[in-house]
């Protein structure tokens, strides 16, 4: 029995029996059935892309086992399915020419090189995994290299823009969110998942679960701490005792999309361009480095696994660079 067929068979059997068998019984049934079928020549039947979906399911199962977050998995599935839909070809029969045709069409459509390279990276991890697992004979991505992208400098907020945003806040909640992101550098998905008990107002610190469910500590400055206290006190006075640290208009947990919409409106009201949650993260990193914090510590606060990632967040003050050059040259 082929490896691919065995994998497909196991997955479908689990789906059909998961509600009627315990995990231990399921393991026994799988072993018994596969022992019987090992002497038969069976291949996975490709019907309407079913087998290809199973390969994608197997890959996303592996990502979950590795602890990848659901938003990442959802993004990967969307991009891979888009490739399959465009080419009309499943993973097993995908070639380098299919992928190049898709990427060429995307480029003609006007997609940015950086976005296209992001999709290329997703395809690379997917097909490399399939090849390593023995589910495909040839990795179609082995001859497709990185796409050269124009490196644009993404500026952080300056002090004036931060002040404009604070003054444009119409609610205590919005001001608390602005100052919280600026002080902690949290990712937007990390912030909206926080509960009240995750914040220690006495120690002015917060427990955050980042990518890969990694726990880390972030810290509040006095301004963020005061804004958060005022916001939570207002909710208590209104009788709102829900767990979510940041709540929507009707008391429900605030979602990432709601924060982005709020910031878009806030930026327009304040006259500040390109206001989005990640820019606060970039601003914190730049400010910490400017004030002399070692990059390893900045990386720890941001929850980066590699220092190279942290470096992409930092925008150096060229006047300071010049002064330092003249000082040491």
Secondary structure, 3 states (H helix, E strand, C coil): CCHHHHHHHHHHHHHHHCCCCCHHHHHHHHHHHHHHHCCCCCCCCCCCCHHHHHHHHHHHHHHHHCCCCHHHHHHHHHHHHHHHHHHCCCHHHCCHHHHHHHHHHHHHHCCCHHHHHHHHHHHHHHHHHHHHCCCCCCCCCCCCCCCCCCCCCCCCCCHHHHHHHHHHCCCHHHHHHHHHHHHHCCCHHHHHCCEHHHEECCCCEEEEECHHHCEEEEECCHHHHHHHHHHHHHHHHCCCCCCECCECCCCCECCHHHHHHHHHHHHHHHCCCCCCHHHHHHHHHHHHHHCCCCHHHHHHHHCCCCHHHHHCCCCCCHHHHHHHHHHHC
